[in-house]
Each structure stands twice: as C-alpha cells, then as structure tokens.
Amino acid sequence: MQALEQVQEGQLQGVEDICALSTVSEPALLHAVRLRFARQDIYTRVARILISVNPFCPLPIYRSECLDRFKQAKDSAELAPHIFGTGHDALRGLAQGTKDQAIVISGESGAGKTESAKFLLTYVAECVKGHDADGAHGAHVEERVVQTNPVLESFGNAMTTRNANSSRFGKWLDLRFSQALAMRGCRITSYLLELTRVCGQCEGERGFHIFFQLTQARDEPGLKALNLQAPEAYRYLKNSVLRAPGIDDKQNFSDLRRALHVLGFSEEEQMQAFQILAGILSLGNCEFGEAEDGEELGLVGAEAAARALRVAPERLAQGLRRRKVVTGRDCIETPLRLDQARAARDGLGRVLYGLFDWLIQRMNDGLEMTNGQKPGVLDISGFESFGTNSLEQLLINLSNEELQQQFNEAVFKSEIEDCLKEGIDLGEIRYEDNSDVVALLDGKGGVLDILDEELAMPKATDLSFTNKVLKSQGKHRRLVTPKFYGSATFGIHHYAATVTYTCDGFLEKNADRLPLDTVADLLLSSELPLLQEMGRRLEGGSPLAKGSKLRSATFRFRASLRELMTKIQASETHYVRCIKPNASSVPEESSRRPWCTSSCATAGCWRRYGSGSRASAAGCASRISCCDSAACRCCGPRRRGPPWRPRRRRRRTRRRWRNG
Ligand SMILES: Nc1ncnc2c1ncn2[C@@H]1O[C@H](COP(=O)(O)OP(=O)(O)OP(=O)(O)O)[C@@H](O)[C@H]1O
C-alpha cells in the first residue's frame, strides 16, 4: 500500500519559496502555485528558479513603486517572488563576480515568455540608468535597447491559435555593461524565423503583424506613394484573420515608427523597408496562366511587384517563369511548370522577408559593443506539438531538449554531486534525464546527421530518409516507429510529450535552396540600395550563397544552437519557467465552469461560451474580460450544477451517502 503524502501548513498557505517546505513533492508544489495564482500572486520561487503563471490580465505589480522597491533591496529574497527579483539577482551577480549572467525563459506558446523578457529588460534598463555612460553610444543606450522590442514584435510576431502576439522566432539578447554597470549596448541573435508564414497561414491565424500595420496605415501622408490597399486585396493576407484580438495595428505601427527613429533608422531606410514589404504583397498577387507543352506560362501582376521592388518587369517575369539547366558546358533555359512557378514566386517572397535579418543586423551595428560583461536573456520558442509536425517543430523541440538537458545538469546533477561531496544524503531524487533524446537527434549518426547525408544522395526522398532513420535507430527507446510501413513519419518520446513528425518536405527544407537561380542578380539589379545589399549577401557570404559549406538549414541551426549552449554553460544561469494556466488565454479560467463549450460568434473572438447559450456578439467588448451576457453559462447567473447531470448518478451518490 502506498503511503499518502503528508500535507504541510506552508503548502496550504501558498509559500513564496517552495524550498521553505520541509519536504518538497510535486503535489505540494502544484498546490502552492495554484493557491498563490488564485490570489493573483503569479510568481513562486524555487531557489534560483522563478515560476510565473500568466494572469492574462494587467496586474498592478510592475509599477514604478514596485520597481523601486527591488532597486533598493539588498537581496531579492527580502521581497516576494517577482520577475524584477530575477533581474535584481542577475545584476547583483554581474556586480559581484566575473561570470556572465544568463536568464533562460521557457514555457509553451502564450505562457508569457516575451512579456517576462520585456519586464526584465525594463527593470535592468531602469536600474542602470544614470550609471556612468562612458560608452560611445551615450546616455540613451538603455532606451534604444528597449526600443528593439517594437521592431522585433512587428516583424517577428504574428497571431496564432494559441497567442495573438506570438513570437515566431527565438531570441537571444546579449546585453553589454561596463565595470560600473553602465549599459554599453546589446546584440540580438534570432533563431528559426517562421518564414513560411509570409505566404500562407493556418486557419484562425495571420501573417506577421507588420503587413497589417502597414496596410492599416496606408493613408498616412508618407505612405501614399506605396499604393497600398486594404489587407483583403492581397492573396498573402486575405485568407487569414484580419484583426488579431487585443492588437491595435495602427497604434503599434506608430510605436514601430518611433522605435525605428530612436534606433537611428533614417526615413529613407524605413521607406525602403516598407517598399520591400509592399513588393512582397504585390508579388503574392502575381498569377500564372495555363501554357501549352514547352511554352512559357502566362503571368499577370508582375508589373506592380516590379514597380514596388524597383526592378525591370521583364527580369522579374523571366525569373518567375524560367529556370537555367546546366548540361555539361551548356546552359539552357526551360520554362517552369505551374506548380514550380508558384513555388518560385512564394520562395522569392520569403527571400525578400530576409529583411528581418537585415533589421537585426542594422540594430546590432548600432548597438553592439565588443567589450564589457554580458548578461544574456533567452526567449526561445517553447516545446511544440501540433496536429502535423514538420522539420521546424523538430528543431524547436531539439532546442528545448538541449535547454532541458542544460537545466538538468545545472540544477540536479551538480547539486546532487555537491551534496554527495559534502556527505549530505539527499535520499532518492528522481528527474528525467533526456540526454538520450539529444543524442538521438543531434548526436553522431543521429536523425539530423542522416538528414544531412541524404542531401548528397541524388535519389534521396523523404521516405528514404525516414526508412534510414528507422533502420539505424529503430531500437532506440525514444524513437516511435509508425504503425504502417511506407509512411514518412516517426515519433519521438520527448521529455515533455511524444510528438509524431511528418517528414514530407524535410529534404527540401533542409536543402534550403534559393527559389530562382537568378534571385541574387534580380536583387542586385534593383534601384533600392537595401535590396542591392540583400543581393550582395546572397551572392557572397550568406549561407544561402552557392558553394557555401553551410548550405543545410539544420547544419546552420545546430551550429548556432551549440554556440548558444556554450554561452549559457559559461554563465551563471537564472531560470524563469512560464506557465499557461488555460488553453483559451483568458484570466481566471479556473473559476469558469467546465461545460462552457461554444465559441463566440464575433469574428476574431476566441472566447468560449456556455453550450447552447445565445451570447450576443455585443458582449465581446474586451479581449481580457468575459462576455457578461446573462444568457452565457460562463458569466451569467451561477447555477447549482450542469442541468444535464444524469439523474441515476445523483441517486447513486445519495445512496452511497446514506450507506456511508
Ligand atoms: N505578466 C503578465 N501580466 C499580464 N499579462 C500577461 C503577462 N504575461 C503574459 N501576459 C499576456 O499573455 C499574452 C501572451 O504572452 P507572451 O506573448 O509573452 O507569450 P509567449 O510565451 O512569449 O508566447 P509565444 O511563444 O507564442 O511567443 C500577452 O500578450 C499578454 O496579454
């Protein structure tokens, strides 16, 4: 018989630091965190780890009075657990030691990672304001670092079914400080921007915010020359959700303009960037007509795209309809099929969105300082498991596995070893060691090595890749083989969940080919200096350039992941674990009754109402609060219980009571 855990007083009261409990167990931790969350104490401390539960509503805990309290505190432990406390600890670590500091923020999509990173940045910037600003960038560097956020959010965030403002890239922010703790600059590294979103999105989602901001602001005097239309007029936007709940595109666009200005982007640079975005939208509207065998496809709409991109229309049209085939010493041009031409058009759209990398490069050029101590903040995409999971999910999940491994080593392994050295018996401490998953994916002869090997095989297909994985790793305890032979799928038992990956398109994505052979020449021929610069990068040092050793997408990703892990391992690491309390992204879900199942009828509103209720659309005024409709079982007058609770069960319950 299993002994029941003893309930402790601290757990019932919701202690601030879980380590204060005499025995720490999973139920005790869960109970304490839940209790604290119910009274809006969203943060709980577990030694160096901060647990943060997303409240999905504004709380008065980030005001300047609160910030000042942390700023003046000697030790963050004097105060209640808070994200500012983590910032305080990192700054104290910097001031005391020689080690760099790293703050790793993890959690699923919508758990609050980006908001936490922003609070941290605000705190750090406020704390170091006024310290000697001996750097070349003067006293305003903190403000400029903070202003990188609106730029990254406009270009790198989008609405998904899980989060209206979801970061579609991972971010490592390296902050640089002088000895006197004056902020000297920063360097941003981005990981795995979800470029496929430029040309298409899943149902209930939309593309990057910037496209909607720009089309909303099209009537502003400076933007009229772009000849932009409403989002409905563009193929890349019209099938998505046009308005993201809680997101004010117009306001965000003016914030973006201000941020670009503070970061030193000239008016001309900004206009060129907007022009490229307009070019991407026009490119998406290009449509191809049918063609006879061996003939070129018809093409409509290339003039508008060419005008926006400032390239010759014939050159663009030719690039989208023909490709070069090299046979021996000869090079002949052949017309593309309809599907190939469409793929080339969308591929070019994605290459043009390389604008994101240019923006980051440009911000880094303005803010980077090579010397100084570095605290880094990592906000990386959380573990992902969708209906269909592809190479992007595999790479994101690999990065989460690596971070989990680093967390295990830093928190469990090293602590246990230290205690054993000191002769302290910790009893049995169980944790899931995930090093075998990391080895299966990233190790020698692992899944990603096999994928790279397939690039060199002329007849390789997604299925041949899958078969090789199943053959060489089939007995690995973390690999799940598909039920039916011949399907290009496999599963992985990750530390967080088991995920099935569909390998269709793995080879193509890994090869990361340029959509047209002439793309670098096309960009170089543009009258826009910014496009010429992007063309030069493609032609020369870019990983996408011909002959580059770094041509495989997974090779590059693994190299950058290794670099990142080395940085984290060399630093003193602070962890923030963000938790999403409910899948509907609403406050206090726990107080809602479980039988609320119908969605609201208002377009763009994801709120759910009581089944069968006639909640009016007018109730949906705010994203955060509930609908307040009297007819809605969520917010209407409370009833004693679900009306359809089966009678028999009630009778049985009564009988049991009587007997008992
Ligand atoms: N501390 C907080 N206080 C109030 N609201 C919050 C807080 N943290 C997050 N939120 C709300 O939750 C939403 C989602 O948070 P956020 O965008 O930070 O999630 P994320 O973990 O970065 O998601 P993704 O991985 O999709 O980018 C925010 O837009 C905000 O409305």
The ligand as a Gaussian input file, in Angstrom:
#p B3LYP/6-31G(d) Opt

LIG

0 1
 N        2.847000      39.149000     -16.576000
 C        1.792000      39.333000     -17.367000
 N        0.799000      40.157000     -16.994000
 C       -0.290000      40.332000     -17.766000
 N       -0.490000      39.716000     -18.946000
 C        0.480000      38.886000     -19.382000
 C        1.672000      38.640000     -18.623000
 N        2.426000      37.774000     -19.291000
 C        1.758000      37.496000     -20.430000
 N        0.601000      38.159000     -20.485000
 C       -0.422000      38.088000     -21.559000
 O       -0.262000      36.869000     -22.246000
 C       -0.057000      37.096000     -23.634000
 C        0.923000      36.077000     -24.166000
 O        2.193000      36.299000     -23.588000
 P        3.557000      36.203000     -24.428000
 O        3.365000      36.765000     -25.794000
 O        4.624000      36.766000     -23.584000
 O        3.685000      34.623000     -24.547000
 P        4.927000      33.794000     -25.122000
 O        5.220000      32.727000     -24.121000
 O        6.042000      34.698000     -25.476000
 O        4.258000      33.138000     -26.389000
 P        4.942000      32.741000     -27.796000
 O        5.861000      31.600000     -27.524000
 O        3.756000      32.345000     -28.609000
 O        5.609000      33.969000     -28.292000
 C        0.440000      38.527000     -23.735000
 O        0.078000      39.111000     -24.971000
 C       -0.270000      39.205000     -22.581000
 O       -1.582000      39.583000     -22.960000

